[in-house]
């Protein structure tokens, strides 16, 4: 839960302190990085679950 709160505070501060174009670009980059992180995490965890079974 703390991770989601951190992400929401970062996004809120970006939208508060930047111009709308900069905020949109930074938010898009952050979302892309989070998606890549999630995809990489799934690629690492799934093979280990097959080995454990």
DSSP file (Angstrom, degrees, kcal/mol; ACC not computed):
  #  RESIDUE AA STRUCTURE BP1 BP2  ACC     N-H-->O    O-->H-N    N-H-->O    O-->H-N    TCO  KAPPA ALPHA  PHI   PSI    X-CA   Y-CA   Z-CA
    1    1 A X     >        0   0    0      0, 0.0     4,-2.1     0, 0.0     5,-0.2   0.000 360.0 360.0 360.0 -35.1    0.0    0.0    0.0
    2    2 A X  H  >  +     0   0    0      1,-0.2     4,-2.5     2,-0.2     5,-0.1   0.853 360.0  57.2 -64.7 -32.3    2.8    2.4    0.7
    3    3 A X  H  > S+     0   0    0      2,-0.2     4,-2.4     1,-0.2    -1,-0.2   0.926 107.7  46.2 -63.7 -44.3    4.1    1.9   -2.8
    4    4 A X  H  > S+     0   0    0      1,-0.2     4,-2.4     2,-0.2    -1,-0.2   0.875 111.9  51.4 -66.4 -36.9    0.8    3.0   -4.3
    5    5 A X  H  X S+     0   0    0     -4,-2.1     4,-2.3     2,-0.2    -1,-0.2   0.902 110.1  50.0 -65.2 -40.3    0.7    6.0   -2.0
    6    6 A X  H  X S+     0   0    0     -4,-2.5     4,-2.4     2,-0.2    -2,-0.2   0.932 111.2  48.1 -62.3 -46.4    4.2    6.9   -3.0
    7    7 A X  H  X S+     0   0    0     -4,-2.4     4,-2.5     1,-0.2    -2,-0.2   0.907 111.9  49.7 -61.9 -42.1    3.3    6.7   -6.7
    8    8 A X  H  X S+     0   0    0     -4,-2.4     4,-2.4     1,-0.2    -1,-0.2   0.889 111.0  49.1 -66.5 -37.6    0.2    8.8   -6.2
    9    9 A X  H  X S+     0   0    0     -4,-2.3     4,-2.5     2,-0.2    -1,-0.2   0.894 111.6  49.7 -66.9 -39.0    2.1   11.5   -4.3
   10   10 A X  H  X S+     0   0    0     -4,-2.4     4,-2.2     2,-0.2    -2,-0.2   0.937 113.0  45.8 -64.7 -45.7    4.8   11.6   -7.0
   11   11 A X  H  X S+     0   0    0     -4,-2.5     4,-2.4     1,-0.2    -2,-0.2   0.911 113.0  50.6 -64.1 -41.8    2.2   12.0   -9.8
   12   12 A X  H  X S+     0   0    0     -4,-2.4     4,-1.6     1,-0.2    -1,-0.2   0.919 111.6  47.2 -61.8 -43.8    0.3   14.6   -7.8
   13   13 A X  H  X S+     0   0    0     -4,-2.5     4,-2.1     2,-0.2    -1,-0.2   0.855 110.6  52.8 -68.9 -33.2    3.5   16.7   -7.2
   14   14 A X  H  X S+     0   0    0     -4,-2.2     4,-1.6     1,-0.2    -2,-0.2   0.948 111.7  45.0 -63.4 -47.4    4.4   16.4  -10.9
   15   15 A X  H  < S+     0   0    0     -4,-2.4    -2,-0.2     1,-0.2    -1,-0.2   0.779 115.4  49.3 -69.3 -25.0    1.0   17.7  -12.0
   16   16 A X  H  < S+     0   0    0     -4,-1.6    -1,-0.2    -5,-0.2    -2,-0.2   0.860 119.2  34.0 -79.6 -35.8    1.1   20.5   -9.4
   17   17 A X  H  < S+     0   0    0     -4,-2.1     2,-0.2    -5,-0.1    -2,-0.2   0.548 110.1  62.0-102.1  -8.8    4.6   21.7  -10.2
   18   18 A X  S  < S-     0   0    0     -4,-1.6     2,-0.1    -5,-0.2    -4,-0.0  -0.651  86.1 -95.7-114.1 169.0    5.0   21.3  -14.0
   19   19 A X     >  -     0   0    0     -2,-0.2     4,-2.8     1,-0.1     5,-0.2  -0.443  46.3-105.1 -73.0 159.8    3.3   22.6  -17.0
   20   20 A X  H  > S+     0   0    0      1,-0.2     4,-2.4     2,-0.2     5,-0.2   0.869 120.2  50.2 -58.6 -37.8    0.6   20.3  -18.4
   21   21 A X  H  > S+     0   0    0      2,-0.2     4,-2.3     1,-0.2    -1,-0.2   0.937 113.1  45.3 -66.3 -45.7    2.8   19.1  -21.3
   22   22 A X  H  > S+     0   0    0      1,-0.2     4,-2.7     2,-0.2     5,-0.2   0.907 113.5  50.7 -62.6 -41.3    5.7   18.3  -19.0
   23   23 A X  H  X S+     0   0    0     -4,-2.8     4,-2.5     1,-0.2     5,-0.2   0.906 110.2  49.3 -64.6 -41.3    3.4   16.5  -16.5
   24   24 A X  H  X S+     0   0    0     -4,-2.4     4,-2.3    -5,-0.2    -1,-0.2   0.917 113.0  47.2 -64.5 -42.5    1.8   14.4  -19.3
   25   25 A X  H  X S+     0   0    0     -4,-2.3     4,-2.5     2,-0.2    -2,-0.2   0.929 113.8  46.9 -64.6 -45.3    5.2   13.4  -20.6
   26   26 A X  H  X S+     0   0    0     -4,-2.7     4,-2.4     1,-0.2    -2,-0.2   0.895 113.2  49.1 -65.0 -39.3    6.6   12.5  -17.2
   27   27 A X  H  X S+     0   0    0     -4,-2.5     4,-2.4    -5,-0.2    -1,-0.2   0.907 111.0  50.0 -66.3 -40.8    3.5   10.6  -16.2
   28   28 A X  H  X S+     0   0    0     -4,-2.3     4,-2.3     2,-0.2    -2,-0.2   0.919 111.4  48.5 -63.4 -43.2    3.7    8.7  -19.5
   29   29 A X  H  X S+     0   0    0     -4,-2.5     4,-2.3     1,-0.2    -2,-0.2   0.914 111.5  50.2 -63.6 -42.3    7.3    7.8  -19.0
   30   30 A X  H  X S+     0   0    0     -4,-2.4     4,-2.3     1,-0.2    -2,-0.2   0.906 110.8  49.0 -63.6 -40.8    6.6    6.7  -15.4
   31   31 A X  H  X S+     0   0    0     -4,-2.4     4,-2.2     2,-0.2    -1,-0.2   0.885 110.4  50.8 -66.5 -38.4    3.7    4.5  -16.6
   32   32 A X  H  X S+     0   0    0     -4,-2.3     4,-2.3     2,-0.2    -2,-0.2   0.917 110.8  48.8 -63.9 -42.9    5.9    2.9  -19.3
   33   33 A X  H  X S+     0   0    0     -4,-2.3     4,-2.4     1,-0.2    -2,-0.2   0.905 111.3  49.9 -63.8 -41.3    8.6    2.2  -16.7
   34   34 A X  H  X S+     0   0    0     -4,-2.3     4,-2.4     2,-0.2    -1,-0.2   0.883 110.5  50.0 -65.2 -37.8    6.1    0.6  -14.3
   35   35 A X  H  X S+     0   0    0     -4,-2.2     4,-2.6     2,-0.2    -2,-0.2   0.905 111.3  48.2 -66.5 -41.1    4.7   -1.6  -17.1
   36   36 A X  H  X S+     0   0    0     -4,-2.3     4,-2.5     2,-0.2    -2,-0.2   0.904 112.0  50.5 -64.5 -40.8    8.2   -2.8  -18.1
   37   37 A X  H  X S+     0   0    0     -4,-2.4     4,-2.3     2,-0.2    -2,-0.2   0.922 111.9  46.9 -62.4 -44.7    8.9   -3.5  -14.5
   38   38 A X  H  X S+     0   0    0     -4,-2.4     4,-2.2     2,-0.2    -2,-0.2   0.917 112.9  48.9 -64.2 -43.8    5.7   -5.5  -14.1
   39   39 A X  H  X S+     0   0    0     -4,-2.6     4,-2.1     1,-0.2    -2,-0.2   0.904 112.4  48.4 -62.7 -42.2    6.3   -7.4  -17.3
   40   40 A X  H  X S+     0   0    0     -4,-2.5     4,-1.5     2,-0.2    -1,-0.2   0.893 109.8  52.6 -65.5 -39.8    9.9   -8.2  -16.2
   41   41 A X  H  X S+     0   0    0     -4,-2.3     4,-2.5     1,-0.2    -2,-0.2   0.907 109.4  48.7 -63.3 -41.9    8.7   -9.3  -12.8
   42   42 A X  H  X S+     0   0    0     -4,-2.2     4,-2.4     1,-0.2     5,-0.2   0.899 108.5  54.2 -64.7 -40.5    6.2  -11.7  -14.4
   43   43 A X  H  X S+     0   0    0     -4,-2.1     4,-0.6     1,-0.2    -1,-0.2   0.810 113.6  42.8 -65.2 -28.2    8.8  -13.1  -16.7
   44   44 A X  H  X S+     0   0    0     -4,-1.5     4,-0.8    -3,-0.1    -2,-0.2   0.884 117.1  44.1 -82.8 -40.4   11.1  -13.9  -13.7
   45   45 A X  H  X S+     0   0    0     -4,-2.5     4,-1.7     1,-0.2     3,-0.2   0.890 103.9  61.9 -75.4 -40.0    8.4  -15.3  -11.4
   46   46 A X  H  X S+     0   0    0     -4,-2.4     4,-1.6     1,-0.2     3,-0.2   0.899 102.1  49.3 -59.5 -46.7    6.5  -17.5  -13.8
   47   47 A X  H  X S+     0   0    0     -4,-0.6     4,-1.9    -5,-0.2    -1,-0.2   0.882 109.3  53.5 -61.8 -34.8    9.4  -19.9  -14.6
   48   48 A X  H  X S+     0   0    0     -4,-0.8     4,-2.1    -3,-0.2    -1,-0.2   0.848 105.7  53.4 -68.1 -32.0   10.2  -20.4  -10.9
   49   49 A X  H  X S+     0   0    0     -4,-1.7     4,-1.5    -3,-0.2    -1,-0.2   0.875 108.2  50.1 -70.1 -34.5    6.6  -21.4  -10.2
   50   50 A X  H  < S+     0   0    0     -4,-1.6    -2,-0.2     2,-0.2    -1,-0.2   0.876 111.3  49.0 -68.4 -36.7    6.8  -24.0  -13.0
   51   51 A X  H  < S+     0   0    0     -4,-1.9    -2,-0.2     1,-0.2    -1,-0.2   0.897 110.0  51.5 -67.6 -39.1   10.1  -25.4  -11.5
   52   52 A X  H  <        0   0    0     -4,-2.1    -1,-0.2     1,-0.3    -2,-0.2   0.809 360.0 360.0 -69.3 -29.4    8.5  -25.5   -8.0
   53   53 A X     <        0   0    0     -4,-1.5    -1,-0.3    -5,-0.1    -2,-0.2   0.493 360.0 360.0 -77.4 360.0    5.5  -27.4   -9.2
